[in-house]
Each structure stands twice: as C-alpha cells, then as structure tokens.
Amino acid sequence: FSRRREQASETCLTLKSNSPPSSARPVRFRPSQQEPAAFLEEEAPSSDPEDSPPQQQPTMATSSLLTAGRSACKSLLQQTQKSFLSSSAAAASAPLVAAKLPDLPYDYAALEPAISGEIMELHHSKHHQAYVNGINAASEQMLDAQAKGDFAAMSKLTKAINFNAGGHLNHSIFWTNLCPKRDYRPPEGKLLAKINENFGSLDNLQKQLSAMTVGVQGSGWGWLGLDRDTKQLFVQTMPNQDPLSCGVPLLGIDIWEHAYYLQVRSLLSSRLPLL
C-alpha cells in the first residue's frame, strides 16, 4: 500500500511538471446542501503576487464586439426618440377637437317630480361643464407635453384625461336616457324580448339595477349594458367616472351625490324607482 502511494505521488508530480501553464483557477465541488444553482466555486486567489495568475486582457475581437454593441444600442435609442418626437410633433400640429356641452332635449324642470329643475340645472350647466372644461384643458396640456417629449407630464395628465373624458361621456349618455313622463314609452319588440330573456321581466331588471346601484360605495354609476359577443343584456356598476368598458352602455344611472343630494339628501333608494 505504501509503495502504491509513492508511485501515485511521483505520477502526479510528473504530470504537473509536464502540464502547460494555465491562467484558469482550480475549482472545487460544493456540498449538495448548498444552493442548487452554485455547485462550483472558485477558490480564493492567493495573497502572494507571485502566485496570482496574470489578468487576461480583452482581445481585439472582444473589444470590437463591445464597441459594435454600444453603437447599435445608441443608434436604436436615437431612432426611437426621433420617431416618437416626430409623431408627437405631428399630433401637436393636428387641430384639437374640443369637447362641447351638449344641449338637453328638454327643459330643466321637465323631469319633475323625479328630478327637480334646480338639480338638473346645476348638474348639467355646472358639473358636466366642469368635465368638458377639464378634458379640453388636459388635452391641450397633453399635446404640449408630447411636442416637448415630456414623459413625466404625460404620465400625470393621463389620470386627468381619463377622469374628465369619462365624466363627459357618461353624462352625455345619461341625458339621453331621461325624458319627461309624458314622453315615456315602455320597452317593446326585440328589446322587451331580450329583457324578458335575461331578467325574467322589466320589473326584475329595474329591481336588480336599482339594488346594484344603491350598493355602490362612494361615487359611481349603475349601467344596463349589452355584451357585444354574446348579445346578452347585463347590469354592472362602475366607480367614479369610469365608462362601462365591458360592453355597450344602454342605460346609466348617476350615483354621484351632485345628481340627487339637494332633493332627497341621503334617501337615494327613494329616488331610483322614480327614474
């Protein structure tokens, strides 16, 4: 056994002396209980400068590849910025289509006693007008920010645009859903058939929509919508001024306090059956 150990040692010394020099560091196997992704670990370099392997310098081919990569990235970034600024400039030069407050097809007092003339006037001429003013102002600021490539300003303006545009769209639908009592006609034909199919009856639809709308926490809307794919009717609530995004809006109920508070105070459930 001792003789075999001596022979093995001599063989290792012979192999070491005949091996070409290498800058690669020896590795050791890490125990399996360590992190699965790290089975190999380099040994710590020697503190003796003479034992430290020479640092490998990048070759000419490596330097060329790095330079080409940096140039390509810089060129791509410049092209992206140029394309965005060009499109932003084109958008800024296009005429801005301003939102306008729609006229009502009836007088402010025409919906009494369901909705008082005072509420209708404030709701239409003040609150809806505020959404119109808000979307127009935010749109102008957005065009200016796009022309300057001001991404921070565009990000901030997105919220104002969504809120005011939603308020303008929702109220424009809302006014057309209302009419004086003398002009009211109950659903008939295909609409009535679809209501009966999906809700059982018009009375059931009214109860479901009223219950969901009263249950809105804070401000929002109750909607009767049509699913574009299934062609089925559904009821849905939306928060704040978010438009109905999952179908075609057919009938909306404004649950914001400005739509009812002066008339019924907190007794909202007493107003919905009148609508």
Disulfide bonds with the S-S distance in Angstrom:
none
